[in-house]
Amino acid sequence: MAEQTAPPESTGPPGAVSAGPPGPAAGARPDKPDAAVVRDALGVGIAVGLSGFAFGVTSAGSGLSLLQTCVLSLLVFTGASQFALVGALAAGGNPYTAAAGAFFLGVRNAFYGLRLSQLLALPRAVRPFAAHWVIDETTAVTLPQPTRRAARIGFTVTGLTLYVLWNLTTLVGALGAEALGDTDAWGLDAASPAVFLALLAPMLKSTTERVTAGLAVLLALTLLPVLPAGVPVLLSALAAPVVLFLMGRTKRGPNAGSAADGSATQRKKGELRS
């Protein structure tokens, strides 16, 4: 009788024969070439960095000087907050109110940083500089990467490309606005809300997000005629907790009813058995 050889190891059910060499462990993600990471990072950095031109035009049209516009991009470097700030100033809002709105929009970057700090594990000396690049785009490129090396490359290339282009196009936009003269006559006062909506719209993917955005717009438009400029934008943030509260009540309602029905059924069964 021929000696029986041990069958190849298989992760499938008993009796299944392996069709080839074992692949990566379950849940593991394959390595991504550095060139692919750089390509993706450059694509995001270039595409978003060019929109700095619109900010430069809008900022200059809002009354900020060329120096103020460029310093804002260099030091703040978070597009949505910058547009919110100059938009409130252009509407005649109080500078402190405009700054508060921009601050609340920028708070989300702190939560991004909590996740990225664990993923990137950068040296302490580098972290303060890297924190300046923690924005939506760098987070979106970094998080999907399969390895720490790829995450660091994606973060660095996206941040560097976007920072350089954003500031260069901000300068060009501000210079162009000064050359044009009165930006209101060209209709460029609509650039800020238009660009902001273009950045926001793709992020509204779920029904909850769309309802929250719609309620926020309704609140802002309702309060705009009766409150100082900039305040309606801050109060429109109340849309988020209102929607979450209503959703929580909606979800608890059917579940509570089902739980009560189940308890009543169990009690009836117990009575019948006894």
Secondary structure, DSSP 8 states (H G I E B T S, - for coil): ----------SSSTT----SS--S-TT------HHHHHHHHHHHHHHHHTTHHHHHHHHHHTT--HHHHHHHHHHT--HHHHHHHHHHHHTT--HHHHHHHHHHHHTHHHHHHHHHHHHH---TTTHHHHHTT-SHHHHHHHTT-SSHHHHHHHHHHHHHHHHHHHHHHHHHHHHHHHHH--GGGGTGGGHHHHHHHHHHGGG--SHHHHHHHHHHHHHHHHHTTTS-TTHHHHHGGGHHHHHHHHHHHHHHHHHHHHHHHHHHHHHHHHHHH-
